[in-house]
Amino acid sequence: MNNKPVAVITGASRGIGRAVAIALASGGYDIAAIGRSVDSEGMENLAQEVEKTGAQFFPVGLDISCTECQIEVVANILERYGRMDFLVNNAGVAPLERSDVLNMTEESYDRVMNINLRGPLFFAQKVAKEMIWLKEQINDYKPVIVFITSVSSVLSSTNRSEYCVSKAGGKLLPLKRNLLYNLIKFFSYEQQTCSCNYRCQQRDRQGGCNCFSF
Ligand SMILES: NC(=O)c1ccc[n+]([C@@H]2O[C@H](COP(=O)([O-])OP(=O)(O)OC[C@H]3O[C@@H](n4cnc5c(N)ncnc54)[C@H](OP(=O)(O)O)[C@@H]3O)[C@@H](O)[C@H]2O)c1
């Protein structure tokens, strides 16, 4: 079993996931980095950055929407490290095409929901079951599961409703009094990158307002 705690980050090949992986590596975690491909430039670059911190790096290929593929990934991470202490469910996508809810297609809804909510939920479920078991095996073991959600979990965008619904779902997962909540520190983080706040509303790329708080 690994002496150091282990962080598992989905969507680690770039963007927020990459930054989180490097920060956790600098903070004393060994890293299991999940991306759709282990050979991408992003993953190779991340390996170098993580290893510079002295942390171990384990790249794992997974399309997070493939729930039947997840069990093997969890097994591979446990085989490599023997533990998982911190899961950051970060992988996520926007709709390929933004459009009003009246024009939203079932295909786009399914794609976004499968990657942003269904896949991460069932991945977290599998990791959580292992974490519950690991609580009995490791002294002072304090597992954490984080969902990177979005300001779109509380602000609706008129031209990407499926994204907002997926992020609102992620925000609602850590329900009080459910099993996970009691056993694992489990919370969502509302990533907000636009300069707006809940009062002044989000701007779209042309500078127009496309969000409404509720
Ligand atoms: N950036 C923002 O403004 C913003 C604002 C609010 C919330 N967020 C949320 O923050 C998270 C990260 O956003 P970001 O901007 O850093 O995204 P990004 O730069 O587009 O990176 C997305 C990451 O997710 C991975 N990914 C995409 N689809 C996947 C799939 N089916 N299975 C596994 N991995 C997949 C990508 O891996 P590949 O290399 O395989 O493509 C990539 O590593 C997302 O959940 C997003 O919704 C972002």
The ligand as an SDF file (V2000), in Angstrom:
LIG
                    3D

 48 52  0  0  0  0  0  0  0  0999 V2000
  -13.4260   26.6090  -17.7670 N   0  0  0  0  0  0  0  0  0  0  0  0
  -14.5460   27.1740  -17.3220 C   0  0  0  0  0  0  0  0  0  0  0  0
  -14.8670   28.3320  -17.6250 O   0  0  0  0  0  0  0  0  0  0  0  0
  -15.4570   26.4050  -16.4010 C   0  0  0  0  0  0  0  0  0  0  0  0
  -16.4560   27.1010  -15.7060 C   0  0  0  0  0  0  0  0  0  0  0  0
  -17.2990   26.3920  -14.8710 C   0  0  0  0  0  0  0  0  0  0  0  0
  -17.1630   25.0120  -14.7260 C   0  0  0  0  0  0  0  0  0  0  0  0
  -16.2050   24.3670  -15.4210 N   0  0  0  0  0  0  0  0  0  0  0  0
  -16.1240   22.9070  -15.2660 C   0  0  0  0  0  0  0  0  0  0  0  0
  -14.8180   22.5720  -14.8790 O   0  0  0  0  0  0  0  0  0  0  0  0
  -14.4640   21.3170  -15.4550 C   0  0  0  0  0  0  0  0  0  0  0  0
  -13.1750   21.4480  -16.2500 C   0  0  0  0  0  0  0  0  0  0  0  0
  -13.3450   22.4690  -17.2100 O   0  0  0  0  0  0  0  0  0  0  0  0
  -12.1350   22.9540  -18.1310 P   0  0  0  0  0  0  0  0  0  0  0  0
  -12.4940   24.2660  -18.6640 O   0  0  0  0  0  0  0  0  0  0  0  0
  -10.8360   22.7660  -17.4420 O   0  0  0  0  0  0  0  0  0  0  0  0
  -12.2820   21.8840  -19.3370 O   0  0  0  0  0  0  0  0  0  0  0  0
  -11.3030   21.5420  -20.5490 P   0  0  0  0  0  0  0  0  0  0  0  0
  -10.1070   22.4060  -20.5780 O   0  0  0  0  0  0  0  0  0  0  0  0
  -12.1700   21.4720  -21.7790 O   0  0  0  0  0  0  0  0  0  0  0  0
  -10.8360   20.0570  -20.1610 O   0  0  0  0  0  0  0  0  0  0  0  0
  -11.8000   19.0700  -20.0430 C   0  0  0  0  0  0  0  0  0  0  0  0
  -11.1580   17.8270  -19.5220 C   0  0  0  0  0  0  0  0  0  0  0  0
  -12.1750   16.8330  -19.4270 O   0  0  0  0  0  0  0  0  0  0  0  0
  -11.7500   15.7030  -20.1590 C   0  0  0  0  0  0  0  0  0  0  0  0
  -12.8760   15.0240  -20.7620 N   0  0  0  0  0  0  0  0  0  0  0  0
  -13.7780   15.5260  -21.6500 C   0  0  0  0  0  0  0  0  0  0  0  0
  -14.6540   14.5690  -21.9610 N   0  0  0  0  0  0  0  0  0  0  0  0
  -14.2930   13.4640  -21.2880 C   0  0  0  0  0  0  0  0  0  0  0  0
  -14.8000   12.1630  -21.2170 C   0  0  0  0  0  0  0  0  0  0  0  0
  -15.8640   11.7740  -21.9270 N   0  0  0  0  0  0  0  0  0  0  0  0
  -14.1790   11.2630  -20.3980 N   0  0  0  0  0  0  0  0  0  0  0  0
  -13.0890   11.6170  -19.6930 C   0  0  0  0  0  0  0  0  0  0  0  0
  -12.5480   12.8400  -19.7300 N   0  0  0  0  0  0  0  0  0  0  0  0
  -13.1470   13.7420  -20.5190 C   0  0  0  0  0  0  0  0  0  0  0  0
  -10.7990   16.2170  -21.2090 C   0  0  0  0  0  0  0  0  0  0  0  0
   -9.9380   15.1540  -21.5610 O   0  0  0  0  0  0  0  0  0  0  0  0
   -9.4760   14.8580  -23.0590 P   0  0  0  0  0  0  0  0  0  0  0  0
   -8.0520   15.2590  -23.0880 O   0  0  0  0  0  0  0  0  0  0  0  0
   -9.6530   13.4110  -23.1840 O   0  0  0  0  0  0  0  0  0  0  0  0
  -10.3420   15.6460  -23.9950 O   0  0  0  0  0  0  0  0  0  0  0  0
  -10.0750   17.3050  -20.4360 C   0  0  0  0  0  0  0  0  0  0  0  0
   -9.0370   16.7700  -19.6600 O   0  0  0  0  0  0  0  0  0  0  0  0
  -15.6490   20.8690  -16.3030 C   0  0  0  0  0  0  0  0  0  0  0  0
  -16.4560   19.9860  -15.5710 O   0  0  0  0  0  0  0  0  0  0  0  0
  -16.3840   22.1590  -16.5740 C   0  0  0  0  0  0  0  0  0  0  0  0
  -17.7630   21.9630  -16.8030 O   0  0  0  0  0  0  0  0  0  0  0  0
  -15.3590   25.0330  -16.2500 C   0  0  0  0  0  0  0  0  0  0  0  0
  1  2  1  0
  2  3  2  0
  2  4  1  0
  4  5  1  0
  4 48  2  0
  5  6  2  0
  6  7  1  0
  7  8  2  0
  8  9  1  0
  8 48  1  0
  9 10  1  0
  9 46  1  0
 10 11  1  0
 11 12  1  0
 11 44  1  0
 12 13  1  0
 13 14  1  0
 14 15  2  0
 14 16  1  0
 14 17  1  0
 17 18  1  0
 18 19  2  0
 18 20  1  0
 18 21  1  0
 21 22  1  0
 22 23  1  0
 23 24  1  0
 23 42  1  0
 24 25  1  0
 25 26  1  0
 25 36  1  0
 26 27  1  0
 26 35  1  0
 27 28  2  0
 28 29  1  0
 29 30  1  0
 29 35  2  0
 30 31  1  0
 30 32  2  0
 32 33  1  0
 33 34  2  0
 34 35  1  0
 36 37  1  0
 36 42  1  0
 37 38  1  0
 38 39  2  0
 38 40  1  0
 38 41  1  0
 42 43  1  0
 44 45  1  0
 44 46  1  0
 46 47  1  0
M  CHG  2   8   1  16  -1
M  END
$$$$
